[in-house]
């Protein structure tokens, strides 16, 4: 690249969960000309994934390094000092963390800063405006569909912020062979989500209806696809794991809980059912019959309102009767599903944008929308929640100190995910 004076493009990915690591690593490959694996970092926090969760994403043979935000900034600074600075940094993070890291990268005052790319790991159905404004300042804000690109630009333009960073692309993990029915195979897969629905009553209802469906259709295999095992953490907190709720029931033999790579599960799926999981878009891309549940309402809190107009909204009663929804083709085209064969070209514009930025003699200063002038009552709190002081000495850990730290972090996560929900429920009595 002319601007970077390097023979190869060096890419770093910073993620804060297993799903965002998957999105970030795959995005890095699709929007750059890098031939080497991206250097991976996972942010230390309540959702830090286990080695099993990272391996299950199937996106890299190299385990990303667990870091704090300050550790990551030091790594970027030190790489440049060695003459091995990153050309591109992909931030696969929640909005507030993106804004904090943008500030940290700006404060490093590098001779040549990396091109900064960010976006969303799936369907954007909540906190659209807040999340977008926190991401403003990145060089490229990826939209996973035409629908999202239009919404993103409308938000930025509506507050008087530049919208040139918004680039239409697609979800980077769509793929797999088109659905092909097999004689004698009839598999329904329910794609679970850790926080949708959120209440114990609603999650128990979904589980009960799945089990009843399995009993009504004894020749159909009914699989409940789970994202994490008990004790593991993902993007959202899961107060009522299906694994625990199912212990109170007696499911038939044709009902099972399954884990693993979503693409491999979809290889044997004949009907994908969910409330609002991004797995629905993966299934639709492969032309797998897909159903979005309405039993608990069509509500913003559930995210299934995103599928209004899709032709996919259906209740368990109708599924029990054998109904298979037919998707609306116009809706599919606007949602970046690209089941018409156009998927490989979906990242061309983003790749061209990154290439053009890398060719510039110098990149402009990072200029987020949220500053001390535009949001003096909001931004300081965002930055204060992230300890990004790279000037502080990096602590040296003994083996004992590391064991104590890991134990303390495990206790903290247990408190957040197990003890705190119980206390909240007791307070409601």
RONU-167017 format. One record per residue (C-alpha): x, y, z. Coordinates in steps of 0.05 Angstrom, whole numbers, padded with zeros to 5 digits, always signed. Each point is the difference from the previous one (the first is absolute). Example, Ala and Ser with C-alpha at 12.3 -4.5 7.8 and 13.67 -1.06 7.14 Angstrom:
# RONU-167017
+00246-00090+00156 +00027+00069-00013 
END
This chain:
# RONU-167017
+00000+00000+00000 +00028+00068-00019 -00021+00036+00063 +00025-00052+00048 +00065-00017-00037 -00008-00073+00019 +00000-00061-00044 -00055-00035+00038 -00062+00025+00035 +00002-00012+00075 -00068-00007+00034 -00019-00002+00073 -00068-00020+00027 -00025+00019+00070 -00063-00036+00022 -00039-00005+00066 -00037-00066-00009 +00002-00064-00041 -00052+00024-00050 +00035+00066-00011 +00067-00035-00008 -00033-00042-00055 -00028+00062-00033 +00065+00039+00007 +00047-00054-00026 -00043-00016-00060 -00012+00074-00015 +00075+00013+00001 +00011-00054-00053 -00057+00024-00045 +00016+00075-00001 +00076-00001-00005 +00051-00029-00046 +00039-00029+00058 +00026-00070-00012 +00022-00015+00072 -00047-00015+00057 -00023+00062+00038 +00032+00010+00068 -00055-00015+00049 -00015+00032+00067 -00060-00014+00046 -00018+00051+00052 +00002-00024+00072 -00069+00008+00032 -00064-00034+00020 -00010-00030-00069 +00071-00024-00012 -00008-00065-00039 +00031-00066+00019 +00049-00037-00045 -00057-00047-00020 -00045+00057-00021 +00055+00032-00041 +00017-00066-00034 -00074-00013-00014 -00004+00063-00042 +00046-00035-00050 +00030+00065-00026 +00073-00008+00020 +00050-00052+00020 +00036+00052+00044 -00031+00016+00067 -00007+00076+00010 +00037+00031+00058 -00041+00022+00061 +00014+00073+00017 -00026+00062+00035 -00014+00062-00041 +00066+00030+00022 +00037-00064-00019 -00029+00005-00070 +00021+00072-00009 +00070-00018+00025 +00003-00056-00052 -00019+00050-00055 +00051+00050+00024 +00056-00052+00008 -00014-00030-00069 +00011+00067-00032 +00063+00011+00040 +00027-00065-00029 -00017+00021-00070 -00057-00051-00002 -00059+00046+00012 -00070-00023-00018 -00030+00027-00064 -00071-00017+00019 -00033-00009+00068 -00069-00033+00003 -00039+00018+00063 -00051-00055+00013 -00027+00031+00064 -00061+00032+00031 -00009+00074-00015 +00026+00029+00065 +00064-00041-00005 +00010+00021-00073 -00004+00073+00021 +00050-00011+00056 +00049-00037-00045 -00007+00055-00053 +00021+00050+00053 +00058-00045+00021 +00025-00007-00071 -00005+00075-00011 +00040+00013+00063 +00056-00047-00022 +00019+00053-00052 +00030-00052-00047 +00043+00022-00059 -00051-00037-00043 -00063-00025+00032 -00037-00062-00026 -00064+00002-00040 -00055-00013+00052 -00059-00044-00019 -00060-00018+00042 -00072-00023-00007 -00053-00047+00029 +00002-00075+00008 -00073-00011-00020 -00070+00029-00003 -00001+00071+00028 -00066+00004+00036 +00015+00043+00061 +00040+00062+00020 +00010+00017-00073 +00014+00074+00009 +00042-00006+00063 +00041-00058-00027 +00013+00035-00066 +00022+00066+00031 +00047-00037+00047 +00031-00033-00062 +00006+00065-00038 +00073+00018-00011 +00020-00066-00030 +00023+00004-00072 -00049-00054-00022 -00066-00017+00034 -00025-00063-00034 -00074-00011-00012 -00022-00072-00010 -00054+00018-00051 -00029+00055-00043 -00054+00009+00053 +00052+00012+00054 +00043+00046-00044 -00060+00045-00012 -00016+00003+00074 +00072+00012+00021 +00008+00058-00049 -00066+00030+00022 +00024+00001+00073 +00067+00032-00015 -00029+00052-00047 -00056+00014+00048 +00048+00024+00054 +00045+00036-00048 +00056-00052+00002 +00036-00025-00062 -00030-00063-00030 +00056-00016-00049 +00025-00055+00046 -00062-00043-00010 +00013-00055-00050 -00051-00053-00021 +00025-00071+00005 -00030-00064+00029 +00008-00047+00059 +00069-00032-00011 -00020-00069+00025 -00054-00016-00051 +00016-00060-00043 -00008-00075-00005 -00034-00044-00050 -00072+00016-00020 -00053-00041+00036 -00011-00068-00031 -00055-00044+00030 +00020-00072+00014 -00046-00059-00001 -00017-00022+00070 +00029+00063+00033 -00046+00050+00035 +00037+00045+00048 -00026+00062+00035 +00053+00044+00034 -00018+00054+00049 +00056+00052+00004 +00002+00023+00073 +00022+00069+00023 +00028+00015+00069 -00046+00059+00015 -00059-00007-00048 -00049-00013+00029 +00026+00025+00067 -00049-00024+00054 -00003-00069+00029 -00074-00007-00017 +00011+00017-00073 +00061-00045-00007 -00037-00057+00034 -00058+00010-00048 +00044-00005-00062 +00033-00063+00028 -00067-00032+00016 -00027+00014-00070 +00063-00029-00032 -00008-00063+00041 -00075-00004-00017 +00018+00008-00073 +00049-00057+00005 -00055-00044+00030 -00049+00020-00054 +00051-00019-00054 +00036-00062+00025 +00035-00010-00066 +00029+00070+00000 +00066+00014+00035 -00007+00063+00043 +00066+00032+00019 +00009+00058+00048 +00065+00034-00023 +00035+00034+00058 +00057+00050-00004 +00035-00014+00065 +00006-00053+00054 -00016+00013+00073 +00052+00046+00030 +00023+00028-00067 -00014+00072-00020 -00023+00033-00064 -00019+00068-00025 -00063+00005+00043 -00014-00025+00070 -00042-00063+00005 -00038-00002+00065 -00042-00062-00016 +00040-00050-00041 -00042-00050-00039 +00046-00055+00026 -00028+00012+00070 -00072+00010-00020 -00002-00065-00038 +00017-00039+00063 -00070+00014+00025 -00031-00034-00061 +00001-00068-00032 +00014+00010-00074 -00009-00057-00050 +00058-00036-00033 -00006+00042-00064 +00016+00064+00039 +00073+00017+00014 +00045+00058+00021 +00058+00012-00047 +00061+00045-00003 +00052+00011-00053 +00012+00043-00061 -00065+00030-00027 +00019-00015-00072 +00009-00073+00015 -00067-00004+00035 -00033+00035-00059 +00029-00054-00046 -00053-00048+00028 -00056+00050+00012 -00066-00004-00037 -00036+00055+00040 +00034+00054+00041 -00043+00032+00055 +00020+00058+00044 -00026+00063+00033 +00050+00047-00033 +00068-00033-00004 +00049+00020-00055 +00000-00075-00016 -00065+00015-00038 +00040+00041-00051 +00051-00056-00005 -00055-00050-00014 -00036+00046-00050 +00066+00010-00037 +00001-00076-00011 -00074-00002-00018 -00017-00041+00062 -00073+00008+00020 -00001+00049+00058 -00052+00022+00051 -00001+00060+00047 -00043-00012+00061 -00058+00047+00018 -00024-00038+00062 +00029+00051+00048 -00022+00059-00044 +00035+00039-00054 +00039+00048+00044 +00061+00044-00003 +00025-00032+00065 +00001-00067-00036 +00031+00025-00064 -00050-00039-00043 -00030+00067-00023 +00060+00002-00046 -00033-00055-00041 -00065+00037-00014 -00012-00005-00074 +00043-00062-00007 -00057-00050-00006 +00034-00042+00054 -00041+00018+00061 -00037-00061+00026 -00025-00031+00065 +00013-00068+00031 -00073-00019-00014 +00012+00008-00074 +00067-00036+00002 -00035-00057+00036 -00047-00005-00059 +00057-00005-00049 +00003+00072-00027 +00067+00021-00030 +00004+00075-00014 +00022+00027-00067 +00047+00060+00003 -00014+00065-00037 +00053+00008-00054 +00001+00076+00003 +00011-00002+00075 +00056-00050-00008 +00036+00044-00051 -00002+00060+00048 +00027-00040+00058 +00066-00021-00031 -00019-00074-00002 +00027-00004-00071 -00030-00068-00014 -00001+00018-00074 +00075-00013-00008 +00024+00072+00009 +00032-00012+00068 +00073-00003-00024 -00006+00071-00027 -00032+00027+00064 +00068+00020+00029 +00030+00032-00062 -00018+00071+00020 +00027-00008+00070 +00064-00030-00027 +00008+00057-00049 -00011+00051+00055 +00053-00031+00045 +00049-00005-00058 -00011+00073-00018 +00011+00022+00072 +00064-00040+00005 +00025+00034-00063 -00006+00070+00030 +00065+00034+00019 -00030+00012+00070 -00066-00015+00033 -00041+00057+00030 -00004+00007+00076 -00053-00044+00034 -00061+00045+00007 -00058-00032+00038 -00068+00033+00007 +00001-00007+00076 +00051+00049+00028 +00008+00042+00062 -00038+00054-00038 -00058-00040-00028 -00012-00047+00059 +00034+00028+00063 -00050-00035+00045 +00005-00068-00034 +00069-00012-00029 +00041+00006+00065 -00040-00058+00030 +00011-00043-00062 +00075+00012+00002 +00005-00009+00075 -00029-00071-00004 +00060-00021-00042 +00070+00003+00030 +00042+00018-00060 +00060+00034+00031 +00058-00028-00040 +00050+00043+00037 -00011-00040+00064 +00053-00054+00010 -00022-00068-00024 -00005-00046+00061 +00043-00062+00003 -00038-00060+00025 +00028-00059+00038 -00032-00068-00009 -00036+00008+00067 -00025+00069-00017 -00028-00025-00067 -00036-00057+00035 -00030+00048+00051 -00020+00049-00055 -00034-00054-00041 -00036-00026+00062 -00024+00070+00017 -00024+00011-00071 -00038-00066+00003 -00032+00020+00065 -00020+00067-00029 -00032-00033-00060 -00037-00049+00044 -00026+00059+00041 -00023+00037-00062 -00033-00059-00034 -00025-00042+00057 -00004+00037+00067 -00024+00068-00025 -00061-00028-00038 -00022-00038+00062 +00005+00062+00043 -00040+00039-00052 -00054-00053-00001 -00003-00002+00076 -00009+00076+00000 -00061-00008-00044 -00036-00046+00049 
END
